[in-house]
Amino acid sequence: MSVAKSLPPVAVSGAGVSGLGAAWELTCAGHAVEVFEKSRGLSGRAASRSKEGCRYDHGANYFTIDSDELKELIFESLPTEDLIKVQGDIAVFDASGAISPGDPSQGTGEKWNYRGGINTIGKLMAESIGLVVHHQSRITGVRCDEENGQWFLQSMGEHEGRESLLEDGPFSHVVVSIPGPQSLTLIESSEFDEDLQEQLVSELEPIEYASQFSFLLHFVEDISFPEHTYALLNVDRGHDISWISYENGKEGRIPDGEHLLVVQMSPEWSFSHFDDDQETLQAGLFSALSNVMPNLPKTDWIDSQRWKFSLPQSEALEPRLASLGKEQGLWLTGDVFVGKGRVGGALERGLQLGRELAAWLED
Ligand SMILES: Cc1cc2nc3c(=O)[nH]c(=O)nc-3n(C[C@H](O)[C@H](O)[C@H](O)COP(=O)(O)OP(=O)(O)OC[C@H]3O[C@@H](n4cnc5c(N)ncnc54)[C@H](O)[C@@H]3O)c2cc1C
């Protein structure tokens, strides 16, 4: 166990898979960690919901397990009873809506999920190590005390009946694990070494994330989804829909006789319709769906999610930037270091950062 136990804990801002990965490694190395998460849940964009007996993923659809460290975490360290393989292939469609079999060399890897929803991954990680998570804590800035190098997290909250700036701390180090544009806002409104702040701002400023709408369509009549197919992917990027998947391909999610489609709109469509009302959005959704799946029956219910920051659109940040602030105690992780939206990639980055910070604390 670590000598660093006498230090204040490490604070992690963001309980997505990357922040949880960092917290996992730090906890396993014997360091005290506290996670601050703005929502009520865990796993961030690896998000799941329930409605009328259905369980579905309205963010990431599945994850792949591409490295030994992910294999060890998922198959050996975490319980596997709820782990499932997503059944079916990924076919493709073009701008005209015409469906064809996918490229056999693409998307054929194993697609993983959990019966209880993709967000189970974060729940299992947090439960397995007894992680302290402060929910509904939206961090607006961080402050480093110049005299002793200790860190404080700032958030808005109610104090004596009035909305006030609250501070949590002290912490020995802070890990910021939120999407790139949100990290930029947080770092801009923080107080710490000005040179470091300037460098991080200039690296984060050009980072772009796509916005994306997910629609969840529930049917009680057969929808004739193509046989042996789990999902349809728009490959030429010419369609208003980028992805349609059949949630029934995930065991234990949708009651027999019912059907659930996940439809993700293209980043361009999502950007231009970002502030539309539900009626206009749904009109656009069904107009776009009509040439890919022309014979759909009437929906029983519809759910939706508007993701402001869904998938990174910029090159991955250089790995060295994750620990640029190590002397001062400020670390970064998240899919901004992956350069594309990937649960496995973001989790791996978090695990790597957690190990690097643990080694730094032990030095
Ligand atoms: C619609 C959609 C579909 C996707 N499909 C796939 C897929 O099929 N397969 C795949 O591998 N990946 C997919 N992805 C991408 C994948 O979900 C992400 O790359 C991955 O989950 C990122 O994890 P993260 O921990 O870096 O960030 P996040 O999951 O975004 O975690 C950040 C956490 O920080 C919290 N937070 C934000 N700001 C603050 C703050 N100020 N204070 C405190 N907490 C804060 C958030 O609530 C969140 O919980 C998809 C994403 C979306 C949105």
The ligand as a Gaussian input file, in Angstrom:
#p B3LYP/6-31G(d) Opt

LIG

0 1
 C      -24.766000       9.232000     -29.365000
 C      -23.417000       8.600000     -29.083000
 C      -23.107000       7.372000     -29.647000
 C      -21.871000       6.765000     -29.380000
 N      -21.622000       5.498000     -29.856000
 C      -20.524000       4.846000     -29.440000
 C      -20.380000       3.451000     -29.701000
 O      -21.267000       2.799000     -30.262000
 N      -19.232000       2.836000     -29.288000
 C      -18.268000       3.512000     -28.608000
 O      -17.250000       2.901000     -28.236000
 N      -18.397000       4.834000     -28.295000
 C      -19.508000       5.496000     -28.689000
 N      -19.707000       6.813000     -28.320000
 C      -18.595000       7.541000     -27.701000
 C      -18.388000       7.186000     -26.228000
 O      -19.619000       7.219000     -25.547000
 C      -17.423000       8.195000     -25.616000
 O      -16.248000       8.327000     -26.419000
 C      -16.977000       7.793000     -24.202000
 O      -18.079000       7.340000     -23.445000
 C      -16.303000       8.996000     -23.567000
 O      -16.033000       8.770000     -22.205000
 P      -15.398000       9.932000     -21.329000
 O      -15.259000       9.406000     -19.956000
 O      -14.193000      10.462000     -22.025000
 O      -16.455000      11.143000     -21.368000
 P      -17.953000      11.209000     -20.838000
 O      -18.617000       9.918000     -20.978000
 O      -18.559000      12.394000     -21.505000
 O      -17.783000      11.501000     -19.277000
 C      -17.658000      12.786000     -18.751000
 C      -18.486000      12.880000     -17.487000
 O      -18.269000      14.162000     -16.906000
 C      -19.500000      14.713000     -16.478000
 N      -19.292000      16.161000     -16.490000
 C      -19.227000      16.999000     -17.565000
 N      -18.954000      18.259000     -17.151000
 C      -18.815000      18.190000     -15.812000
 C      -18.499000      19.158000     -14.820000
 N      -18.283000      20.428000     -15.123000
 N      -18.425000      18.757000     -13.530000
 C      -18.653000      17.450000     -13.191000
 N      -18.955000      16.496000     -14.088000
 C      -19.020000      16.858000     -15.379000
 C      -20.523000      14.200000     -17.482000
 O      -21.826000      14.210000     -16.917000
 C      -19.997000      12.784000     -17.740000
 O      -20.540000      11.852000     -16.837000
 C      -20.929000       7.433000     -28.552000
 C      -21.253000       8.653000     -27.979000
 C      -22.494000       9.232000     -28.230000
 C      -22.861000      10.538000     -27.548000

